[in-house]
Amino acid sequence: MLGRAIRDVKDFPKPGIVFKDVTPVLLDAKLFGQAVELMASPYRDARISRVVSIESRGFLFGAPIALALGAGLVPIRKPGKLPAATQRVEYALEYGTDALEMHHDAIQTGDRVLIVDDVLATGGTATAAARLVGAKAAPVVGFSFLIELDFLNGRQRLQGQRVEALLHYS
């Protein structure tokens, strides 16, 4: 049922891309709750203290997962969006670079971190998020995604880390 709720939007955000739209899941309270529970459940006994969620759809899943795990929520955003002092990491895109930031005091040494986003595609953004966390000497316990686009091999970029995804598209 969850997989059938994902809507394909052709040629978005540019021609040739088939965008996996998760908003139908969000519209159905039962499906949304199921997605959150399934994304959180592999980490219930992992003593997660911080859930890092990646802008912007990652926030939608990260916040309820943090509550489900009894953990704090750490938003990771594009540059200039967070109000206090931040640390930053740049990462390569297909053409050019991008950057992510998080508050420098959001994660402490010894925190146990789960990184959450809606989709794992090429793995670039997730890898950058892990680099931000790693700079604070806090272990990334794992990653949780609603969707993994297997054909883009993003899991390989996460270098053997624990990766959980509910839905797979090949």
DSSP file with accessible surface (Angstrom, degrees, kcal/mol):
  #  RESIDUE AA STRUCTURE BP1 BP2  ACC     N-H-->O    O-->H-N    N-H-->O    O-->H-N    TCO  KAPPA ALPHA  PHI   PSI    X-CA   Y-CA   Z-CA
    1    1 A M     >        0   0  132      0, 0.0     4,-0.9     0, 0.0    30,-0.1   0.000 360.0 360.0 360.0 -43.4    0.0    0.0    0.0
    2    2 A L  H >>  +     0   0   13      1,-0.2     3,-1.0     2,-0.2     4,-0.6   0.933 360.0  49.7 -60.0 -45.7    2.8    2.4    0.9
    3    3 A G  H >4 S+     0   0   28      1,-0.3     3,-0.9     2,-0.2    -1,-0.2   0.853 105.6  56.6 -63.8 -34.1    4.6    1.9   -2.4
    4    4 A R  H 34 S+     0   0  196      1,-0.2    -1,-0.3     3,-0.0    -2,-0.2   0.718  98.7  62.6 -70.7 -19.2    1.4    2.5   -4.4
    5    5 A A  H << S+     0   0   20     -3,-1.0     2,-0.3    -4,-0.9    -1,-0.2   0.704  78.7  99.6 -79.2 -18.9    1.0    5.9   -2.8
    6    6 A I    <<  -     0   0   16     -3,-0.9     2,-0.5    -4,-0.6    16,-0.2  -0.536  67.2-147.0 -71.4 128.8    4.2    7.2   -4.2
    7    7 A R  E     -A   21   0A 124     14,-2.2    14,-3.3    -2,-0.3     2,-0.5  -0.833   2.0-140.0-102.5 130.7    3.4    9.4   -7.3
    8    8 A D  E     -A   20   0A  86     -2,-0.5     2,-0.5    12,-0.2    12,-0.2  -0.762  14.4-167.5 -85.8 130.2    5.7    9.6  -10.3
    9    9 A V  E >   -A   19   0A  48     10,-2.3    10,-2.7    -2,-0.5     3,-0.8  -0.959  16.3-141.8-119.7 109.5    6.0   13.1  -11.8
   10   10 A K  E 3  S+A   18   0A 159     -2,-0.5     8,-0.2     8,-0.2    -2,-0.0  -0.416  76.2  11.5 -75.2 144.8    7.7   13.0  -15.2
   11   11 A D  T 3  S+     0   0  101      6,-1.7    -1,-0.2     1,-0.2     7,-0.2   0.807  91.2 165.3  61.7  35.3   10.1   15.7  -16.3
   12   12 A F    <   +     0   0  102      5,-1.2    -1,-0.2    -3,-0.8    -3,-0.1  -0.999  65.5   0.3-130.1 132.0   10.4   17.2  -12.8
   13   13 A P  S    S-     0   0   94      0, 0.0    -1,-0.2     0, 0.0    -3,-0.1  -0.991 144.7  -5.5 -84.7  -0.9   12.4   19.2  -11.9
   14   14 A K  S >  S-     0   0  114      3,-0.0     3,-1.9     0, 0.0    -3,-0.1  -0.971  92.5 -68.4-148.3 162.6   13.9   19.0  -15.4
   15   15 A P  T 3  S+     0   0  113      0, 0.0     3,-0.1     0, 0.0    -5,-0.0  -0.175 116.4  24.6 -54.1 137.1   13.3   16.9  -18.6
   16   16 A G  T 3  S+     0   0   66      1,-0.3     2,-0.4    -3,-0.0    -6,-0.0   0.247  94.6 112.8  94.1 -12.8   14.2   13.3  -18.3
   17   17 A I    <   -     0   0   68     -3,-1.9    -6,-1.7     2,-0.0    -5,-1.2  -0.769  53.2-155.2 -94.3 135.9   13.8   13.0  -14.5
   18   18 A V  E     -A   10   0A  71     -2,-0.4     2,-0.3    -8,-0.2    -8,-0.2  -0.935  20.5-150.7-107.9 105.4   11.0   11.0  -13.0
   19   19 A F  E     -A    9   0A  41    -10,-2.7   -10,-2.3    -2,-0.7     2,-0.9  -0.590   7.8-137.1 -80.5 132.9   10.4   12.5   -9.5
   20   20 A K  E     -A    8   0A  29     -2,-0.3     2,-0.6   -12,-0.2   -12,-0.2  -0.803  21.9-155.9 -91.5 104.3    9.2   10.3   -6.7
   21   21 A D  E     -A    7   0A  19    -14,-3.3   -14,-2.2    -2,-0.9     4,-0.2  -0.738  16.7-177.9 -89.1 117.1    6.5   12.5   -5.0
   22   22 A V    >>  +     0   0    1     -2,-0.6     4,-1.5     1,-0.2     3,-1.2   0.484  57.5  99.1 -92.3  -2.6    6.0   11.5   -1.4
   23   23 A T  H 3> S+     0   0   56      1,-0.3     4,-1.7     2,-0.2    -1,-0.2   0.830  74.4  61.4 -62.1 -29.6    3.2   14.0   -0.7
   24   24 A P  H 3> S+     0   0   28      0, 0.0     4,-0.7     0, 0.0    -1,-0.3   0.878 103.6  51.8 -62.2 -30.9    0.4   11.4   -1.2
   25   25 A V  H X4 S+     0   0    0     -3,-1.2     3,-0.9     1,-0.2     7,-0.6   0.921 108.2  51.0 -66.1 -42.5    1.9    9.5    1.8
   26   26 A L  H 3< S+     0   0   46     -4,-1.5    -1,-0.2     1,-0.2    -3,-0.1   0.811 104.1  58.7 -65.9 -29.4    1.9   12.6    3.9
   27   27 A L  H 3< S+     0   0  149     -4,-1.7     2,-0.7     1,-0.1    -1,-0.2   0.702  96.7  67.5 -73.2 -20.8   -1.8   13.2    3.0
   28   28 A D    <X  -     0   0   65     -3,-0.9     4,-3.1    -4,-0.7     5,-0.3  -0.883  69.7-159.8-106.8 106.4   -2.9    9.9    4.5
   29   29 A A  H  > S+     0   0   85     -2,-0.7     4,-2.5     1,-0.2     5,-0.2   0.866  91.8  50.9 -55.4 -38.5   -2.4    9.8    8.3
   30   30 A K  H  > S+     0   0  174      2,-0.2     4,-2.3     1,-0.2    -1,-0.2   0.942 114.0  42.7 -66.2 -46.6   -2.3    6.0    8.4
   31   31 A L  H  > S+     0   0   11      2,-0.2     4,-2.8     1,-0.2    -2,-0.2   0.906 114.3  51.2 -66.1 -41.7    0.3    5.7    5.7
   32   32 A F  H  X S+     0   0   55     -4,-3.1     4,-2.6    -7,-0.6     5,-0.2   0.947 111.9  46.9 -61.2 -46.6    2.4    8.5    7.1
   33   33 A G  H  X S+     0   0   40     -4,-2.5     4,-2.6    -5,-0.3    -1,-0.2   0.902 112.0  51.0 -61.1 -40.5    2.3    6.9   10.5
   34   34 A Q  H  X S+     0   0   83     -4,-2.3     4,-2.7     2,-0.2     5,-0.2   0.923 109.8  49.9 -63.1 -44.6    3.2    3.6    9.0
   35   35 A A  H  X S+     0   0    0     -4,-2.8     4,-2.3     2,-0.2     5,-0.2   0.939 112.2  47.5 -60.2 -46.6    6.2    5.1    7.1
   36   36 A V  H  X S+     0   0   15     -4,-2.6     4,-2.2     1,-0.2     5,-0.2   0.940 113.2  48.0 -61.0 -46.9    7.5    6.8   10.3
   37   37 A E  H  X S+     0   0   86     -4,-2.6     4,-2.6     1,-0.2    -1,-0.2   0.928 113.7  46.7 -61.3 -44.5    7.1    3.6   12.4
   38   38 A L  H  < S+     0   0   69     -4,-2.7    -1,-0.2     1,-0.2    -2,-0.2   0.842 112.9  49.3 -68.5 -33.4    8.9    1.5    9.7
   39   39 A M  H  < S+     0   0    1     -4,-2.3    -1,-0.2    -5,-0.2    -2,-0.2   0.833 118.0  40.3 -73.5 -31.4   11.7    4.0    9.3
   40   40 A A  H >< S+     0   0    0     -4,-2.2     3,-2.2    -5,-0.2     4,-0.2   0.837  97.5  77.7 -83.4 -34.5   12.3    4.2   13.0
   41   41 A S  G >< S+     0   0   50     -4,-2.6     3,-1.5     1,-0.3     4,-0.3   0.800  84.9  58.6 -57.3 -36.1   11.8    0.6   14.0
   42   42 A P  G 3  S+     0   0   40      0, 0.0    -1,-0.3     0, 0.0     3,-0.2   0.743 112.6  43.6 -64.9 -15.4   15.3   -0.8   12.9
   43   43 A Y  G X  S+     0   0    1     -3,-2.2     3,-1.7     1,-0.1     5,-0.5   0.262  77.6 109.6-112.0  11.1   16.9    1.7   15.2
   44   44 A R  T <  S+     0   0  100     -3,-1.5     3,-0.3     1,-0.3    -1,-0.1   0.831  89.1  35.6 -57.8 -35.7   14.6    1.3   18.3
   45   45 A D  T 3  S+     0   0  158     -4,-0.3    -1,-0.3    -3,-0.2    -2,-0.1   0.194  93.4  92.5-103.7  16.7   17.4   -0.4   20.3
   46   46 A A  S <  S-     0   0   11     -3,-1.7    -1,-0.2    66,-0.0    -2,-0.1   0.365  90.7-124.4 -94.3   4.2   20.3    1.6   18.9
   47   47 A R        -     0   0  183     -3,-0.3     2,-0.2     1,-0.2    65,-0.2   0.893  37.3-171.0  54.9  44.7   20.3    4.3   21.7
   48   48 A I        +     0   0   12     -5,-0.5    65,-0.2     1,-0.2    -1,-0.2  -0.487  17.0 176.5 -67.0 129.8   19.9    7.1   19.1
   49   49 A S        +     0   0   33     63,-2.6    23,-2.3     1,-0.3     2,-0.4   0.641  67.1  32.8-107.6 -21.1   20.4   10.5   20.8
   50   50 A R  E     -bc  72 113B  77     62,-2.0    64,-2.2    21,-0.2     2,-0.6  -0.997  59.8-158.4-138.9 133.2   20.1   12.7   17.7
   51   51 A V  E     -bc  73 114B   0     21,-3.2    23,-3.1    -2,-0.4     2,-0.6  -0.963  15.3-156.0-107.4 117.6   18.2   12.4   14.5
   52   52 A V  E     -bc  74 115B   0     62,-2.9    64,-3.2    -2,-0.6     2,-0.4  -0.849  10.8-166.5 -92.5 123.5   19.7   14.5   11.7
   53   53 A S  E     -bc  75 116B   0     21,-2.5    23,-2.7    -2,-0.6     2,-0.4  -0.936  12.7-134.3-117.3 141.1   17.2   15.4    9.0
   54   54 A I  E  >  -b   76   0B   2     62,-1.7     4,-1.3    -2,-0.4     5,-0.5  -0.764  43.0 -67.8 -99.5 133.5   18.2   16.8    5.7
   55   55 A E  T  4 S-     0   0   48     21,-2.2     2,-0.2    -2,-0.4    -1,-0.1  -0.224  95.2 -10.0 -55.3 140.7   16.4   19.8    4.1
   56   56 A S  T >> S+     0   0   69     61,-0.0     3,-1.3    62,-0.0     4,-0.7  -0.847 131.1  21.8-110.3 -35.4   13.7   19.8    3.2
   57   57 A R  H >> S+     0   0   83      1,-0.3     4,-0.9    -2,-0.2     3,-0.6   0.793 113.7  69.0 -69.0 -21.2   11.6   16.6    2.8
   58   58 A G  H 3X S+     0   0    0     -4,-1.3     4,-3.2     1,-0.2     3,-0.4   0.828  91.3  61.9 -61.6 -29.6   13.9   14.9    5.3
   59   59 A F  H <> S+     0   0   54     -3,-1.3     4,-1.9    -5,-0.5    -1,-0.2   0.875  96.2  59.5 -61.9 -37.2   12.4   17.3    8.0
   60   60 A L  H << S+     0   0   76     -4,-0.7    -1,-0.2    -3,-0.6    -2,-0.2   0.836 119.1  27.3 -63.3 -33.6    9.0   15.8    7.4
   61   61 A F  H  X S+     0   0    0     -4,-0.9     4,-1.8    -3,-0.4    -2,-0.2   0.779 115.8  61.1 -96.5 -34.3   10.2   12.3    8.3
   62   62 A G  H  X S+     0   0    0     -4,-3.2     4,-2.7    -5,-0.2     5,-0.2   0.895  99.2  55.5 -62.5 -41.4   13.0   13.2   10.7
   63   63 A A  H  X S+     0   0   39     -4,-1.9     4,-2.1     1,-0.2    -1,-0.2   0.961 112.1  39.6 -62.6 -52.5   10.9   15.1   13.2
   64   64 A P  H  > S+     0   0   35      0, 0.0     4,-2.5     0, 0.0    -1,-0.2   0.866 115.1  54.2 -68.1 -28.7    8.4   12.3   14.0
   65   65 A I  H  X S+     0   0    0     -4,-1.8     4,-2.0     2,-0.2    -2,-0.2   0.924 106.5  52.0 -67.3 -40.9   11.2    9.7   13.9
   66   66 A A  H  X>S+     0   0    3     -4,-2.7     5,-2.8     1,-0.2     4,-0.6   0.938 111.4  47.1 -59.0 -45.2   13.1   11.7   16.5
   67   67 A L  H ><5S+     0   0  144     -4,-2.1     3,-1.0     1,-0.2    -1,-0.2   0.923 110.4  52.5 -61.3 -43.2   10.0   11.7   18.7
   68   68 A A  H 3<5S+     0   0   37     -4,-2.5    -1,-0.2     1,-0.3    -2,-0.2   0.824 115.3  41.3 -62.9 -31.3    9.5    8.0   18.2
   69   69 A L  H 3<5S-     0   0   29     -4,-2.0    -1,-0.3    -5,-0.1    -2,-0.2   0.421 110.3-118.9 -96.6  -0.6   13.1    7.3   19.2
   70   70 A G  T <<5S+     0   0   71     -3,-1.0     2,-0.3    -4,-0.6    -3,-0.2   0.864  70.6 133.2  65.9  35.7   13.1    9.8   22.1
   71   71 A A      < -     0   0   16     -5,-2.8   -21,-0.2    -6,-0.2    -1,-0.2  -0.763  60.2-103.9-117.4 161.4   15.9   11.7   20.4
   72   72 A G  E     -b   50   0B  27    -23,-2.3   -21,-3.2    -2,-0.3     2,-0.5  -0.464  34.9-123.0 -77.8 157.0   16.7   15.3   19.6
   73   73 A L  E     -b   51   0B  75    -23,-0.2   -21,-0.2    -2,-0.1   -10,-0.1  -0.892  21.4-169.7-107.6 130.9   16.2   16.6   16.1
   74   74 A V  E     -b   52   0B   4    -23,-3.1   -21,-2.5    -2,-0.5     2,-0.3  -0.954  11.9-150.8-119.7 110.5   19.1   18.3   14.2
   75   75 A P  E     -b   53   0B  44      0, 0.0     2,-0.5     0, 0.0    28,-0.4  -0.647   3.4-158.0 -81.1 136.2   18.1   20.0   10.9
   76   76 A I  E     +b   54   0B   0    -23,-2.7   -21,-2.2    -2,-0.3     2,-0.3  -0.972  24.4 176.3-110.2 129.0   20.8   20.2    8.2
   77   77 A R  B     -F  101   0C  69     24,-2.5    24,-3.0    -2,-0.5     3,-0.1  -0.790  35.5 -87.4-131.3 168.7   20.1   23.0    5.8
   78   78 A K  S >  S-     0   0   65     -2,-0.3     3,-1.3    22,-0.2     4,-0.2  -0.331  72.2 -68.7 -66.9 158.3   21.4   24.8    2.8
   79   79 A P  T 3  S+     0   0   44      0, 0.0    -1,-0.2     0, 0.0    20,-0.0  -0.137 117.1  19.0 -56.7 142.1   23.8   27.7    3.6
   80   80 A G  T 3  S+     0   0   69     -3,-0.1    -2,-0.1     2,-0.1     0, 0.0   0.487  95.0  99.5  82.8   5.9   22.5   30.8    5.3
   81   81 A K    <   +     0   0  115     -3,-1.3    -3,-0.1    20,-0.0    -1,-0.0   0.618  63.0  77.2-100.1 -15.2   19.2   29.2    6.6
   82   82 A L        -     0   0   23     -4,-0.2    -2,-0.1     2,-0.1     4,-0.1  -0.816  69.7-145.0-100.6 140.3   20.2   28.5   10.2
   83   83 A P  S    S+     0   0  125      0, 0.0     2,-0.1     0, 0.0    -1,-0.1   0.744  73.3  53.0 -80.6 -25.6   20.2   31.4   12.7
   84   84 A A  S    S-     0   0   56      1,-0.2    -2,-0.1     0, 0.0     0, 0.0  -0.394 106.0 -53.8-102.3-176.2   23.2   30.6   15.0
   85   85 A A        -     0   0   57     -2,-0.1    19,-2.1    18,-0.1    20,-0.4  -0.289  64.7-170.2 -60.0 136.9   26.8   29.7   14.4
   86   86 A T  E     -G  103   0C  47     17,-0.3     2,-0.3    18,-0.1    17,-0.2  -0.811  24.4-135.7-126.0 165.0   27.2   26.8   12.0
   87   87 A Q  E     -G  102   0C  37     15,-2.5    15,-1.8    -2,-0.3     2,-0.3  -0.892  29.0-154.1-114.9 155.6   29.7   24.4   10.5
   88   88 A R  E     -G  101   0C 126     -2,-0.3     2,-0.4    13,-0.2    13,-0.2  -0.939  15.6-168.3-135.5 147.5   29.6   23.7    6.8
   89   89 A V  E     -G  100   0C  12     11,-2.3    11,-2.3    -2,-0.3     2,-0.3  -0.999  12.5-150.5-135.0 135.9   30.6   21.0    4.4
   90   90 A E  E     -G   99   0C 103     -2,-0.4     2,-0.3     9,-0.2     9,-0.3  -0.797  17.2-175.2-100.5 149.6   30.8   21.4    0.6
   91   91 A Y  E     -G   98   0C  14      7,-2.5     7,-2.4    -2,-0.3     2,-0.2  -0.979  26.2-101.4-145.5 156.6   30.2   18.5   -1.7
   92   92 A A  E     -G   97   0C  63     -2,-0.3     5,-0.3     5,-0.2     2,-0.2  -0.551  29.6-168.4 -82.6 139.2   30.4   17.7   -5.4
   93   93 A L        -     0   0   79      3,-2.7     3,-0.4    -2,-0.2     5,-0.0  -0.609  46.4 -90.9-107.4 177.9   27.3   17.6   -7.7
   94   94 A E  S    S+     0   0  153      1,-0.3     2,-0.4    -2,-0.2     3,-0.0   0.919 124.4  19.8 -57.1 -40.5   27.2   16.3  -11.2
   95   95 A Y  S    S-     0   0  188      2,-0.0    -1,-0.3    -3,-0.0     2,-0.2  -0.923 132.4 -27.2-131.9 103.8   27.9   19.9  -12.3
   96   96 A G  S    S-     0   0   54     -2,-0.4    -3,-2.7    -3,-0.4     2,-0.3  -0.570  82.6 -67.5  97.8-157.0   29.5   22.2   -9.6
   97   97 A T  E     - G   0  92C  94     -5,-0.3     2,-0.3    -2,-0.2    -5,-0.2  -0.884  31.7-167.3-135.5 165.4   29.2   22.0   -5.9
   98   98 A D  E     - G   0  91C  47     -7,-2.4    -7,-2.5    -2,-0.3     2,-0.3  -0.843  13.1-143.1-140.4 177.5   26.7   22.5   -3.1
   99   99 A A  E     - G   0  90C   2     -2,-0.3     2,-0.3    -9,-0.3    -9,-0.2  -0.987   5.4-157.8-147.4 155.4   27.0   22.9    0.6
  100  100 A L  E     - G   0  89C   2    -11,-2.3   -11,-2.3    -2,-0.3     2,-0.3  -0.959  11.1-164.4-129.8 151.9   25.1   21.9    3.8
  101  101 A E  E     -FG  77  88C  20    -24,-3.0   -24,-2.5    -2,-0.3     2,-0.3  -0.957   8.2-178.9-134.5 154.1   25.2   23.5    7.3
  102  102 A M  E     - G   0  87C   0    -15,-1.8   -15,-2.5    -2,-0.3   -26,-0.1  -0.974  45.1 -85.6-143.4 155.2   24.2   22.5   10.8
  103  103 A H  E >   - G   0  86C  40    -28,-0.4     3,-1.6    -2,-0.3     4,-0.4  -0.389  36.7-131.5 -59.4 135.4   24.5   24.4   14.1
  104  104 A H  T 3  S+     0   0   86    -19,-2.1     3,-0.3     1,-0.3    -1,-0.2   0.751 105.3  47.0 -65.2 -21.7   27.9   23.8   15.5
  105  105 A D  T 3  S+     0   0   95    -20,-0.4    -1,-0.3     1,-0.2    -2,-0.1   0.332  84.7  94.2-101.8  11.7   26.4   22.9   18.9
  106  106 A A  S <  S+     0   0   19     -3,-1.6     2,-0.4     1,-0.1    -1,-0.2   0.803  87.8  38.9 -74.2 -29.5   23.7   20.5   17.7
  107  107 A I  S    S-     0   0    0     -4,-0.4     2,-0.3    -3,-0.3    -1,-0.1  -0.979  70.4-162.5-127.3 135.8   25.8   17.4   18.1
  108  108 A Q    >   -     0   0   98     -2,-0.4     3,-2.5     1,-0.1    28,-0.1  -0.794  38.9 -82.1-113.2 156.9   28.2   16.6   20.9
  109  109 A T  T 3  S+     0   0  113     -2,-0.3    29,-0.2     1,-0.3    28,-0.1  -0.316 119.1  26.8 -53.3 131.4   30.9   14.0   21.2
  110  110 A G  T 3  S+     0   0   55     27,-1.1    -1,-0.3     1,-0.4    28,-0.1   0.241  84.8 135.2  95.3 -15.5   29.3   10.7   22.1
  111  111 A D    <   -     0   0   21     -3,-2.5     2,-0.5   -62,-0.1    -1,-0.4  -0.375  52.8-134.7 -59.7 149.6   25.9   11.4   20.6
  112  112 A R        -     0   0   67    -65,-0.2   -63,-2.6    26,-0.1   -62,-2.0  -0.963  28.0-155.1-111.4 120.2   24.6    8.5   18.6
  113  113 A V  E     -cd  50 140B   0     26,-2.5    28,-2.9    -2,-0.5    29,-1.1  -0.821  21.7-169.7-114.0 134.8   23.2    9.8   15.3
  114  114 A L  E     -cd  51 142B   0    -64,-2.2   -62,-2.9    -2,-0.4     2,-0.5  -0.976  18.3-148.4-112.4 129.4   20.6    8.5   12.8
  115  115 A I  E     -cd  52 143B   0     27,-2.3    29,-2.5    -2,-0.5     2,-0.4  -0.884  17.7-169.2-101.7 128.5   20.5   10.4    9.5
  116  116 A V  E     +cd  53 144B   0    -64,-3.2   -62,-1.7    -2,-0.5     2,-0.3  -0.949  16.7 150.7-123.1 136.5   17.1   10.6    7.8
  117  117 A D  E     - d   0 145B  16     27,-1.7    29,-0.8    -2,-0.4    30,-0.1  -0.953  46.6-118.6-150.9 168.6   15.9   11.8    4.4
  118  118 A D  E    S+     0   0B   4     -2,-0.3    29,-2.6     1,-0.2    28,-0.6   0.910  93.6  24.4 -77.3 -41.2   13.1   10.9    2.1
  119  119 A V  E     - d   0 147B  27     27,-0.2     2,-0.7    26,-0.1    -1,-0.2  -0.981  56.8-154.0-133.4 133.9   15.1    9.6   -0.9
  120  120 A L  E     + d   0 148B   2     27,-2.6    29,-2.8    -2,-0.4    34,-0.2  -0.938  36.0 149.6 -99.3 114.3   18.5    8.1   -1.3
  121  121 A A  S    S-     0   0   33     -2,-0.7    33,-0.9    27,-0.2    34,-0.2   0.527  74.4 -12.5-108.8 -99.9   19.6    8.8   -4.9
  122  122 A T  S    S-     0   0   73     31,-0.1    35,-0.2    32,-0.1    -2,-0.1   0.638  86.2-124.4 -83.0 -14.3   23.3    9.3   -5.7
  123  123 A G  S  > S+     0   0    4     34,-0.1     4,-2.5    33,-0.1     5,-0.2   0.390  76.0 119.8  90.2  -3.2   24.3    9.5   -2.0
  124  124 A G  H  > S+     0   0    4      2,-0.2     4,-2.1     1,-0.2     5,-0.1   0.925  77.3  42.7 -62.6 -46.1   26.0   12.8   -2.2
  125  125 A T  H  > S+     0   0   44      2,-0.2     4,-2.5     1,-0.2    -1,-0.2   0.924 115.4  49.3 -68.9 -42.3   23.8   14.7    0.2
  126  126 A A  H  > S+     0   0    4      2,-0.2     4,-2.3     1,-0.2    -2,-0.2   0.908 111.1  50.3 -63.9 -39.8   23.7   11.8    2.7
  127  127 A T  H  X S+     0   0   31     -4,-2.5     4,-2.0     2,-0.2    -1,-0.2   0.914 110.0  50.5 -64.3 -41.4   27.5   11.5    2.5
  128  128 A A  H  X S+     0   0    1     -4,-2.1     4,-2.1    -5,-0.2    -2,-0.2   0.916 109.3  51.2 -63.1 -41.6   27.9   15.3    3.2
  129  129 A A  H  X S+     0   0    0     -4,-2.5     4,-2.2     1,-0.2    -2,-0.2   0.923 108.9  51.1 -61.3 -42.3   25.6   15.0    6.2
  130  130 A A  H  X S+     0   0   15     -4,-2.3     4,-2.9     1,-0.2    -1,-0.2   0.874 107.1  53.9 -64.2 -35.3   27.7   12.2    7.5
  131  131 A R  H  X S+     0   0  130     -4,-2.0     4,-1.6     2,-0.2    -1,-0.2   0.899 107.2  51.0 -65.0 -40.5   30.8   14.3    7.1
  132  132 A L  H  < S+     0   0    4     -4,-2.1     4,-0.4     2,-0.2    -2,-0.2   0.934 114.1  44.0 -60.6 -45.6   29.2   17.1    9.2
  133  133 A V  H ><>S+     0   0    0     -4,-2.2     3,-2.0     1,-0.2     5,-1.0   0.931 110.3  55.3 -65.1 -44.3   28.3   14.6   11.9
  134  134 A G  H ><5S+     0   0   45     -4,-2.9     3,-1.9     1,-0.3    -1,-0.2   0.812  95.3  66.7 -61.4 -28.7   31.7   13.0   11.8
  135  135 A A  T 3<5S+     0   0   74     -4,-1.6    -1,-0.3     1,-0.3    -2,-0.2   0.704  98.9  53.9 -65.5 -17.8   33.4   16.3   12.3
  136  136 A K  T < 5S-     0   0   51     -3,-2.0    -1,-0.3    -4,-0.4    -2,-0.2   0.277 114.4-116.8 -98.3   9.1   31.9   16.3   15.8
  137  137 A A  T < 5S+     0   0   68     -3,-1.9   -27,-1.1     1,-0.2    -3,-0.2   0.861  71.5 134.8  57.6  37.6   33.3   12.8   16.7
  138  138 A A      < -     0   0    5     -5,-1.0    -1,-0.2   -29,-0.2    -2,-0.2  -0.963  57.6-116.9-114.8 133.4   29.8   11.4   17.0
  139  139 A P        -     0   0   63      0, 0.0   -26,-2.5     0, 0.0     2,-0.8  -0.462  13.0-135.2 -72.5 138.1   29.1    8.0   15.4
  140  140 A V  E     -d  113   0B  23     -2,-0.2    22,-0.2   -28,-0.2   -26,-0.2  -0.842  18.9-170.4 -85.3 111.9   26.6    7.7   12.6
  141  141 A V  E     -     0   0B  28    -28,-2.9    21,-0.3    -2,-0.8     2,-0.3   0.841  56.6 -55.3 -74.6 -33.3   24.7    4.6   13.7
  142  142 A G  E     -d  114   0B   0    -29,-1.1   -27,-2.3    -3,-0.1     2,-0.4  -0.988  47.0 -97.0 175.9-176.7   22.8    4.5   10.4
  143  143 A F  E     -de 115 163B   0     19,-1.9    21,-2.3    -2,-0.3     2,-0.4  -0.959  22.2-161.5-126.1 145.0   20.6    6.1    7.7
  144  144 A S  E     +de 116 164B   1    -29,-2.5   -27,-1.7    -2,-0.4     2,-0.3  -0.990  14.2 173.4-132.3 124.4   16.9    5.7    7.2
  145  145 A F  E     -de 117 165B   2     19,-2.5    21,-1.5    -2,-0.4   -27,-0.2  -0.949  33.1-146.3-126.6 147.6   15.2    6.6    3.9
  146  146 A L  E    S+     0   0B   0    -29,-0.8    21,-2.2   -28,-0.6     2,-0.4   0.916  91.5  23.5 -71.4 -44.6   11.6    6.2    2.7
  147  147 A I  E     -de 119 167B   0    -29,-2.6   -27,-2.6    19,-0.2     2,-0.4  -0.957  61.7-165.1-127.9 140.5   12.8    5.5   -0.9
  148  148 A E  E     -de 120 168B   6     19,-2.7    21,-2.3    -2,-0.4     2,-1.2  -0.995  14.0-150.0-123.1 127.0   16.1    4.2   -2.4
  149  149 A L  E > > - e   0 169B  23    -29,-2.8     3,-2.0    -2,-0.4     5,-0.5  -0.762  18.1-172.1 -91.1  88.7   16.7    4.6   -6.1
  150  150 A D  G > 5S+     0   0   48     19,-1.4     3,-1.8    -2,-1.2    20,-0.2   0.813  75.2  65.9 -56.9 -33.8   18.9    1.5   -6.4
  151  151 A F  G 3 5S+     0   0  120     18,-0.9    -1,-0.3     1,-0.3    19,-0.1   0.654  96.0  58.0 -68.0 -13.3   19.9    2.2  -10.0
  152  152 A L  G < 5S-     0   0   66     -3,-2.0    -1,-0.3   -32,-0.2    -2,-0.2   0.500  98.8-138.2 -94.9  -4.1   21.8    5.3   -8.8
  153  153 A N  T X>5 +     0   0   85     -3,-1.8     3,-0.8    -4,-0.3     4,-0.7   0.764  47.7 151.4  58.4  31.8   24.0    3.3   -6.5
  154  154 A G  H >>< +     0   0    1    -33,-0.9     3,-0.7    -5,-0.5     4,-0.7   0.842  64.1  66.2 -62.7 -31.4   23.9    5.8   -3.6
  155  155 A R  H >4 S+     0   0   96      1,-0.2     3,-1.1     2,-0.2     5,-0.4   0.870  93.8  60.2 -58.5 -36.7   24.3    3.1   -1.0
  156  156 A Q  H X4 S+     0   0  145     -3,-0.8     3,-1.4     1,-0.3    -1,-0.2   0.859  98.8  56.9 -62.2 -33.7   27.9    2.5   -2.3
  157  157 A R  H << S+     0   0  107     -3,-0.7    -1,-0.3    -4,-0.7    -2,-0.2   0.707  93.8  68.0 -70.7 -19.0   28.9    6.1   -1.5
  158  158 A L  T X< S-     0   0    6     -3,-1.1     3,-1.6    -4,-0.7    -1,-0.3   0.318 102.2-135.0 -86.3   8.3   27.9    5.5    2.1
  159  159 A Q  T <   -     0   0  170     -3,-1.4    -3,-0.1     1,-0.3    -2,-0.1   0.827  64.5 -41.0  46.5  57.5   30.8    3.1    2.4
  160  160 A G  T 3  S+     0   0   82     -5,-0.4    -1,-0.3     1,-0.2    -4,-0.1   0.563  95.4 145.1  78.0   5.8   29.4    0.1    4.2
  161  161 A Q    <   -     0   0   74     -3,-1.6     2,-0.4    -6,-0.2    -1,-0.2  -0.353  63.5 -87.2 -70.9 160.0   27.3    2.1    6.7
  162  162 A R        -     0   0  103    -21,-0.3   -19,-1.9   -22,-0.2     2,-0.4  -0.560  52.1-177.4 -70.1 122.5   24.0    0.7    7.8
  163  163 A V  E     -e  143   0B   8     -2,-0.4     2,-0.4   -21,-0.2   -19,-0.2  -0.990   8.6-173.7-128.0 123.5   21.3    1.9    5.4
  164  164 A E  E     +e  144   0B  66    -21,-2.3   -19,-2.5    -2,-0.4     2,-0.3  -0.964   7.4 172.0-116.7 133.2   17.6    1.1    5.7
  165  165 A A  E     -e  145   0B  17     -2,-0.4   -19,-0.2   -21,-0.2   -18,-0.1  -0.996  23.8-154.7-140.3 137.3   15.1    2.0    3.0
  166  166 A L  E    S+     0   0B  50    -21,-1.5     2,-0.4    -2,-0.3   -19,-0.2   0.882  81.2  34.9 -78.1 -41.9   11.4    1.0    2.9
  167  167 A L  E     -e  147   0B  29    -21,-2.2   -19,-2.7   -22,-0.2     2,-0.4  -0.946  67.3-161.1-121.0 138.7   10.9    1.2   -0.9
  168  168 A H  E     -e  148   0B  90     -2,-0.4     2,-0.4   -21,-0.2   -19,-0.2  -0.963   4.0-170.3-122.4 135.7   13.3    0.3   -3.7
  169  169 A Y  E      e  149   0B  52    -21,-2.3   -19,-1.4    -2,-0.4   -18,-0.9  -0.993 360.0 360.0-123.5 127.7   13.2    1.4   -7.3
  170  170 A S              0   0  131     -2,-0.4   -21,-0.0   -20,-0.2    -2,-0.0  -0.561 360.0 360.0-112.9 360.0   15.5   -0.2   -9.8
